[in-house]
């Protein structure tokens, strides 16, 4: 009886302490480091100039390739570029390949990230794009937990693949035949601290 009363008291204390929600997450869950990382992670668009140390990138990449993927096909290929001269050359090529566009848009599409990860998908597998998305999510979350910012980017995919100016750089990435670039992710140390943008909880429903 005494044990039951103590247990009930503990439960009551826990419930009382979790009356307030933050980001629709109970306070007890926010003490979980994984949940904390997910809730605090932000897209970063302003970076300090130094690239991410390669030993840290190795860990981030290991987290990426351990993401869930359909039938364990691992239908991705990943290339990492942290050479500032190569990144600058790629940006120049994207600007030349799109003379009708504002150079600030083409040359700025990496958002200043000093380390860029290029992810290609296996075109023969219908669900490879989903696998690449899961890969990227694992990377950005693990990076944030290590104090490293990131941003997922789609525009460099178009800027790199729809013109001949960028073809040499696309070939330099060396993706296997049958693979196509589908996502770019920038990594680096944040030089900003953006606030969270609101999420629409109304788009989530339980169906009984």
TORDRENTI-536462 format. One record per residue (C-alpha): x, y negated, z negated; residue number from 0. Coordinates in nm, 2 decimals, padded with zeros to 4 digits, always signed. Layout:
// TORDRENTI-536462
<node><east>X</east><north>Y</north><up>Z</up><seq>NUM</seq></node>
...
This chain:
// TORDRENTI-536462
<node><east>+00.00</east><north>+00.00</north><up>+00.00</up><seq>0</seq></node>
<node><east>+00.28</east><north>-00.24</north><up>-00.10</up><seq>1</seq></node>
<node><east>+00.46</east><north>-00.16</north><up>+00.22</up><seq>2</seq></node>
<node><east>+00.15</east><north>-00.23</north><up>+00.43</up><seq>3</seq></node>
<node><east>+00.10</east><north>-00.57</north><up>+00.25</up><seq>4</seq></node>
<node><east>+00.47</east><north>-00.66</north><up>+00.33</up><seq>5</seq></node>
<node><east>+00.43</east><north>-00.56</north><up>+00.69</up><seq>6</seq></node>
<node><east>+00.11</east><north>-00.76</north><up>+00.73</up><seq>7</seq></node>
<node><east>+00.28</east><north>-01.06</north><up>+00.57</up><seq>8</seq></node>
<node><east>+00.57</east><north>-01.04</north><up>+00.82</up><seq>9</seq></node>
<node><east>+00.33</east><north>-01.01</north><up>+01.11</up><seq>10</seq></node>
<node><east>+00.13</east><north>-01.31</north><up>+00.99</up><seq>11</seq></node>
<node><east>+00.45</east><north>-01.51</north><up>+00.96</up><seq>12</seq></node>
<node><east>+00.56</east><north>-01.42</north><up>+01.31</up><seq>13</seq></node>
<node><east>+00.22</east><north>-01.51</north><up>+01.45</up><seq>14</seq></node>
<node><east>+00.21</east><north>-01.84</north><up>+01.27</up><seq>15</seq></node>
<node><east>+00.56</east><north>-01.93</north><up>+01.39</up><seq>16</seq></node>
<node><east>+00.46</east><north>-01.87</north><up>+01.75</up><seq>17</seq></node>
<node><east>+00.15</east><north>-02.08</north><up>+01.78</up><seq>18</seq></node>
<node><east>+00.32</east><north>-02.33</north><up>+02.00</up><seq>19</seq></node>
<node><east>+00.41</east><north>-02.23</north><up>+02.36</up><seq>20</seq></node>
<node><east>+00.69</east><north>-02.37</north><up>+02.57</up><seq>21</seq></node>
<node><east>+00.67</east><north>-02.31</north><up>+02.94</up><seq>22</seq></node>
<node><east>+00.39</east><north>-02.07</north><up>+02.86</up><seq>23</seq></node>
<node><east>+00.64</east><north>-01.84</north><up>+02.69</up><seq>24</seq></node>
<node><east>+00.60</east><north>-01.73</north><up>+02.33</up><seq>25</seq></node>
<node><east>+00.87</east><north>-01.86</north><up>+02.10</up><seq>26</seq></node>
<node><east>+00.98</east><north>-01.51</north><up>+02.00</up><seq>27</seq></node>
<node><east>+01.05</east><north>-01.43</north><up>+02.37</up><seq>28</seq></node>
<node><east>+01.26</east><north>-01.75</north><up>+02.40</up><seq>29</seq></node>
<node><east>+01.51</east><north>-01.60</north><up>+02.16</up><seq>30</seq></node>
<node><east>+01.58</east><north>-01.33</north><up>+02.42</up><seq>31</seq></node>
<node><east>+01.89</east><north>-01.43</north><up>+02.61</up><seq>32</seq></node>
<node><east>+01.76</east><north>-01.31</north><up>+02.95</up><seq>33</seq></node>
<node><east>+01.43</east><north>-01.50</north><up>+02.91</up><seq>34</seq></node>
<node><east>+01.62</east><north>-01.80</north><up>+02.79</up><seq>35</seq></node>
<node><east>+01.84</east><north>-01.80</north><up>+03.10</up><seq>36</seq></node>
<node><east>+01.54</east><north>-01.76</north><up>+03.33</up><seq>37</seq></node>
<node><east>+01.35</east><north>-02.04</north><up>+03.17</up><seq>38</seq></node>
<node><east>+01.65</east><north>-02.28</north><up>+03.15</up><seq>39</seq></node>
<node><east>+01.80</east><north>-02.22</north><up>+03.50</up><seq>40</seq></node>
<node><east>+01.77</east><north>-02.52</north><up>+03.74</up><seq>41</seq></node>
<node><east>+01.87</east><north>-02.57</north><up>+04.10</up><seq>42</seq></node>
<node><east>+02.17</east><north>-02.79</north><up>+04.11</up><seq>43</seq></node>
<node><east>+02.23</east><north>-03.05</north><up>+04.39</up><seq>44</seq></node>
<node><east>+02.53</east><north>-03.23</north><up>+04.25</up><seq>45</seq></node>
<node><east>+02.85</east><north>-03.05</north><up>+04.17</up><seq>46</seq></node>
<node><east>+03.20</east><north>-03.10</north><up>+04.03</up><seq>47</seq></node>
<node><east>+03.46</east><north>-03.05</north><up>+04.30</up><seq>48</seq></node>
<node><east>+03.64</east><north>-02.74</north><up>+04.17</up><seq>49</seq></node>
<node><east>+03.53</east><north>-02.40</north><up>+04.31</up><seq>50</seq></node>
<node><east>+03.41</east><north>-02.12</north><up>+04.08</up><seq>51</seq></node>
<node><east>+03.70</east><north>-01.91</north><up>+03.96</up><seq>52</seq></node>
<node><east>+03.72</east><north>-01.59</north><up>+04.16</up><seq>53</seq></node>
<node><east>+03.72</east><north>-01.36</north><up>+03.86</up><seq>54</seq></node>
<node><east>+03.38</east><north>-01.52</north><up>+03.76</up><seq>55</seq></node>
<node><east>+03.25</east><north>-01.49</north><up>+04.11</up><seq>56</seq></node>
<node><east>+03.35</east><north>-01.12</north><up>+04.11</up><seq>57</seq></node>
<node><east>+03.12</east><north>-01.07</north><up>+03.81</up><seq>58</seq></node>
<node><east>+02.84</east><north>-01.27</north><up>+03.97</up><seq>59</seq></node>
<node><east>+02.87</east><north>-01.07</north><up>+04.29</up><seq>60</seq></node>
<node><east>+02.87</east><north>-00.74</north><up>+04.09</up><seq>61</seq></node>
<node><east>+02.54</east><north>-00.86</north><up>+03.93</up><seq>62</seq></node>
<node><east>+02.41</east><north>-00.93</north><up>+04.28</up><seq>63</seq></node>
<node><east>+02.48</east><north>-00.60</north><up>+04.43</up><seq>64</seq></node>
<node><east>+02.32</east><north>-00.42</north><up>+04.13</up><seq>65</seq></node>
<node><east>+01.99</east><north>-00.58</north><up>+04.21</up><seq>66</seq></node>
<node><east>+01.69</east><north>-00.36</north><up>+04.29</up><seq>67</seq></node>
<node><east>+01.67</east><north>-00.27</north><up>+04.66</up><seq>68</seq></node>
<node><east>+01.45</east><north>-00.05</north><up>+04.87</up><seq>69</seq></node>
<node><east>+01.55</east><north>+00.31</north><up>+04.88</up><seq>70</seq></node>
<node><east>+01.90</east><north>+00.20</north><up>+04.77</up><seq>71</seq></node>
<node><east>+01.97</east><north>+00.10</north><up>+05.13</up><seq>72</seq></node>
<node><east>+02.16</east><north>-00.20</north><up>+05.00</up><seq>73</seq></node>
<node><east>+02.06</east><north>-00.37</north><up>+05.32</up><seq>74</seq></node>
<node><east>+02.27</east><north>-00.68</north><up>+05.27</up><seq>75</seq></node>
<node><east>+02.62</east><north>-00.80</north><up>+05.35</up><seq>76</seq></node>
<node><east>+02.78</east><north>-01.09</north><up>+05.15</up><seq>77</seq></node>
<node><east>+03.05</east><north>-01.33</north><up>+05.24</up><seq>78</seq></node>
<node><east>+03.21</east><north>-01.59</north><up>+05.01</up><seq>79</seq></node>
<node><east>+03.37</east><north>-01.91</north><up>+05.12</up><seq>80</seq></node>
<node><east>+03.55</east><north>-02.13</north><up>+04.87</up><seq>81</seq></node>
<node><east>+03.81</east><north>-02.28</north><up>+05.10</up><seq>82</seq></node>
<node><east>+03.72</east><north>-02.66</north><up>+05.12</up><seq>83</seq></node>
<node><east>+03.88</east><north>-02.70</north><up>+05.46</up><seq>84</seq></node>
<node><east>+03.67</east><north>-02.42</north><up>+05.61</up><seq>85</seq></node>
<node><east>+03.35</east><north>-02.55</north><up>+05.44</up><seq>86</seq></node>
<node><east>+03.42</east><north>-02.90</north><up>+05.58</up><seq>87</seq></node>
<node><east>+03.49</east><north>-02.76</north><up>+05.93</up><seq>88</seq></node>
<node><east>+03.15</east><north>-02.57</north><up>+05.91</up><seq>89</seq></node>
<node><east>+02.97</east><north>-02.89</north><up>+05.81</up><seq>90</seq></node>
<node><east>+03.14</east><north>-03.08</north><up>+06.10</up><seq>91</seq></node>
<node><east>+03.03</east><north>-02.80</north><up>+06.34</up><seq>92</seq></node>
<node><east>+02.67</east><north>-02.81</north><up>+06.22</up><seq>93</seq></node>
<node><east>+02.66</east><north>-03.19</north><up>+06.27</up><seq>94</seq></node>
<node><east>+02.80</east><north>-03.16</north><up>+06.62</up><seq>95</seq></node>
<node><east>+02.56</east><north>-02.88</north><up>+06.70</up><seq>96</seq></node>
<node><east>+02.27</east><north>-03.10</north><up>+06.61</up><seq>97</seq></node>
<node><east>+02.35</east><north>-03.45</north><up>+06.75</up><seq>98</seq></node>
<node><east>+01.98</east><north>-03.55</north><up>+06.74</up><seq>99</seq></node>
<node><east>+01.97</east><north>-03.51</north><up>+06.36</up><seq>100</seq></node>
<node><east>+02.09</east><north>-03.73</north><up>+06.08</up><seq>101</seq></node>
<node><east>+02.45</east><north>-03.61</north><up>+06.00</up><seq>102</seq></node>
<node><east>+02.37</east><north>-03.66</north><up>+05.63</up><seq>103</seq></node>
<node><east>+02.12</east><north>-03.38</north><up>+05.67</up><seq>104</seq></node>
<node><east>+02.34</east><north>-03.14</north><up>+05.85</up><seq>105</seq></node>
<node><east>+02.67</east><north>-03.22</north><up>+05.68</up><seq>106</seq></node>
<node><east>+02.50</east><north>-03.24</north><up>+05.34</up><seq>107</seq></node>
<node><east>+02.31</east><north>-02.91</north><up>+05.37</up><seq>108</seq></node>
<node><east>+02.56</east><north>-02.73</north><up>+05.14</up><seq>109</seq></node>
<node><east>+02.46</east><north>-02.98</north><up>+04.87</up><seq>110</seq></node>
<node><east>+02.82</east><north>-03.03</north><up>+04.77</up><seq>111</seq></node>
<node><east>+02.86</east><north>-02.68</north><up>+04.63</up><seq>112</seq></node>
<node><east>+03.23</east><north>-02.59</north><up>+04.63</up><seq>113</seq></node>
<node><east>+03.16</east><north>-02.21</north><up>+04.67</up><seq>114</seq></node>
<node><east>+02.92</east><north>-02.09</north><up>+04.93</up><seq>115</seq></node>
<node><east>+02.78</east><north>-01.74</north><up>+04.95</up><seq>116</seq></node>
<node><east>+02.64</east><north>-01.63</north><up>+05.29</up><seq>117</seq></node>
<node><east>+02.40</east><north>-01.33</north><up>+05.28</up><seq>118</seq></node>
<node><east>+02.30</east><north>-01.14</north><up>+05.59</up><seq>119</seq></node>
<node><east>+02.02</east><north>-00.88</north><up>+05.62</up><seq>120</seq></node>
<node><east>+02.00</east><north>-00.55</north><up>+05.81</up><seq>121</seq></node>
<node><east>+01.76</east><north>-00.63</north><up>+06.10</up><seq>122</seq></node>
<node><east>+01.67</east><north>-00.26</north><up>+06.14</up><seq>123</seq></node>
<node><east>+01.51</east><north>-00.25</north><up>+05.79</up><seq>124</seq></node>
<node><east>+01.17</east><north>-00.43</north><up>+05.75</up><seq>125</seq></node>
<node><east>+01.23</east><north>-00.50</north><up>+05.38</up><seq>126</seq></node>
<node><east>+01.59</east><north>-00.62</north><up>+05.39</up><seq>127</seq></node>
<node><east>+01.49</east><north>-00.98</north><up>+05.34</up><seq>128</seq></node>
<node><east>+01.33</east><north>-00.89</north><up>+05.01</up><seq>129</seq></node>
<node><east>+01.65</east><north>-00.71</north><up>+04.91</up><seq>130</seq></node>
<node><east>+01.85</east><north>-01.01</north><up>+04.99</up><seq>131</seq></node>
<node><east>+01.62</east><north>-01.23</north><up>+04.78</up><seq>132</seq></node>
<node><east>+01.66</east><north>-01.00</north><up>+04.48</up><seq>133</seq></node>
<node><east>+02.04</east><north>-01.00</north><up>+04.53</up><seq>134</seq></node>
<node><east>+02.04</east><north>-01.38</north><up>+04.53</up><seq>135</seq></node>
<node><east>+01.82</east><north>-01.40</north><up>+04.22</up><seq>136</seq></node>
<node><east>+02.06</east><north>-01.17</north><up>+04.02</up><seq>137</seq></node>
<node><east>+02.35</east><north>-01.39</north><up>+04.12</up><seq>138</seq></node>
<node><east>+02.19</east><north>-01.73</north><up>+04.03</up><seq>139</seq></node>
<node><east>+02.07</east><north>-01.60</north><up>+03.69</up><seq>140</seq></node>
<node><east>+02.40</east><north>-01.44</north><up>+03.60</up><seq>141</seq></node>
<node><east>+02.59</east><north>-01.75</north><up>+03.71</up><seq>142</seq></node>
<node><east>+02.37</east><north>-01.98</north><up>+03.50</up><seq>143</seq></node>
<node><east>+02.43</east><north>-01.75</north><up>+03.19</up><seq>144</seq></node>
<node><east>+02.80</east><north>-01.82</north><up>+03.25</up><seq>145</seq></node>
<node><east>+02.76</east><north>-02.20</north><up>+03.28</up><seq>146</seq></node>
<node><east>+02.77</east><north>-02.21</north><up>+03.66</up><seq>147</seq></node>
<node><east>+02.51</east><north>-02.38</north><up>+03.86</up><seq>148</seq></node>
<node><east>+02.36</east><north>-02.27</north><up>+04.19</up><seq>149</seq></node>
<node><east>+02.12</east><north>-02.35</north><up>+04.47</up><seq>150</seq></node>
<node><east>+01.95</east><north>-02.13</north><up>+04.72</up><seq>151</seq></node>
<node><east>+01.95</east><north>-02.28</north><up>+05.07</up><seq>152</seq></node>
<node><east>+01.77</east><north>-02.20</north><up>+05.39</up><seq>153</seq></node>
<node><east>+01.86</east><north>-02.50</north><up>+05.62</up><seq>154</seq></node>
<node><east>+02.23</east><north>-02.39</north><up>+05.67</up><seq>155</seq></node>
<node><east>+02.10</east><north>-02.06</north><up>+05.82</up><seq>156</seq></node>
<node><east>+01.92</east><north>-02.25</north><up>+06.09</up><seq>157</seq></node>
<node><east>+02.20</east><north>-02.50</north><up>+06.14</up><seq>158</seq></node>
<node><east>+02.46</east><north>-02.23</north><up>+06.18</up><seq>159</seq></node>
<node><east>+02.27</east><north>-01.99</north><up>+06.40</up><seq>160</seq></node>
<node><east>+02.09</east><north>-02.20</north><up>+06.66</up><seq>161</seq></node>
<node><east>+02.38</east><north>-02.36</north><up>+06.85</up><seq>162</seq></node>
<node><east>+02.71</east><north>-02.27</north><up>+07.01</up><seq>163</seq></node>
<node><east>+02.92</east><north>-02.52</north><up>+06.81</up><seq>164</seq></node>
<node><east>+02.88</east><north>-02.31</north><up>+06.50</up><seq>165</seq></node>
<node><east>+02.92</east><north>-01.97</north><up>+06.67</up><seq>166</seq></node>
<node><east>+03.30</east><north>-01.94</north><up>+06.59</up><seq>167</seq></node>
<node><east>+03.23</east><north>-02.00</north><up>+06.22</up><seq>168</seq></node>
<node><east>+02.94</east><north>-01.75</north><up>+06.22</up><seq>169</seq></node>
<node><east>+03.17</east><north>-01.50</north><up>+06.38</up><seq>170</seq></node>
<node><east>+03.44</east><north>-01.57</north><up>+06.13</up><seq>171</seq></node>
<node><east>+03.20</east><north>-01.46</north><up>+05.86</up><seq>172</seq></node>
<node><east>+03.23</east><north>-01.12</north><up>+06.02</up><seq>173</seq></node>
<node><east>+02.89</east><north>-00.97</north><up>+05.96</up><seq>174</seq></node>
<node><east>+02.84</east><north>-00.62</north><up>+06.10</up><seq>175</seq></node>
<node><east>+02.65</east><north>-00.56</north><up>+06.42</up><seq>176</seq></node>
<node><east>+02.28</east><north>-00.55</north><up>+06.35</up><seq>177</seq></node>
<node><east>+02.30</east><north>-00.80</north><up>+06.06</up><seq>178</seq></node>
<node><east>+02.18</east><north>-01.16</north><up>+06.07</up><seq>179</seq></node>
<node><east>+02.24</east><north>-01.45</north><up>+05.83</up><seq>180</seq></node>
<node><east>+01.92</east><north>-01.50</north><up>+05.62</up><seq>181</seq></node>
<node><east>+02.02</east><north>-01.69</north><up>+05.31</up><seq>182</seq></node>
<node><east>+02.29</east><north>-01.91</north><up>+05.17</up><seq>183</seq></node>
<node><east>+02.36</east><north>-01.98</north><up>+04.80</up><seq>184</seq></node>
<node><east>+02.58</east><north>-02.25</north><up>+04.67</up><seq>185</seq></node>
<node><east>+02.77</east><north>-02.21</north><up>+04.34</up><seq>186</seq></node>
<node><east>+02.97</east><north>-02.46</north><up>+04.13</up><seq>187</seq></node>
<node><east>+02.99</east><north>-02.65</north><up>+03.80</up><seq>188</seq></node>
<node><east>+02.69</east><north>-02.88</north><up>+03.77</up><seq>189</seq></node>
<node><east>+02.75</east><north>-03.26</north><up>+03.77</up><seq>190</seq></node>
<node><east>+02.38</east><north>-03.32</north><up>+03.68</up><seq>191</seq></node>
<node><east>+02.12</east><north>-03.19</north><up>+03.44</up><seq>192</seq></node>
<node><east>+01.78</east><north>-03.20</north><up>+03.62</up><seq>193</seq></node>
<node><east>+01.46</east><north>-03.16</north><up>+03.43</up><seq>194</seq></node>
<node><east>+01.23</east><north>-02.86</north><up>+03.49</up><seq>195</seq></node>
<node><east>+00.96</east><north>-02.91</north><up>+03.75</up><seq>196</seq></node>
<node><east>+00.61</east><north>-02.81</north><up>+03.65</up><seq>197</seq></node>
<node><east>+00.48</east><north>-02.46</north><up>+03.74</up><seq>198</seq></node>
<node><east>+00.12</east><north>-02.39</north><up>+03.82</up><seq>199</seq></node>
<node><east>+00.01</east><north>-02.12</north><up>+03.58</up><seq>200</seq></node>
<node><east>-00.34</east><north>-02.13</north><up>+03.75</up><seq>201</seq></node>
<node><east>-00.20</east><north>-01.93</north><up>+04.04</up><seq>202</seq></node>
<node><east>-00.15</east><north>-01.63</north><up>+03.81</up><seq>203</seq></node>
<node><east>-00.46</east><north>-01.41</north><up>+03.73</up><seq>204</seq></node>
<node><east>-00.53</east><north>-01.09</north><up>+03.55</up><seq>205</seq></node>
<node><east>-00.77</east><north>-00.87</north><up>+03.75</up><seq>206</seq></node>
<node><east>-00.98</east><north>-00.64</north><up>+03.53</up><seq>207</seq></node>
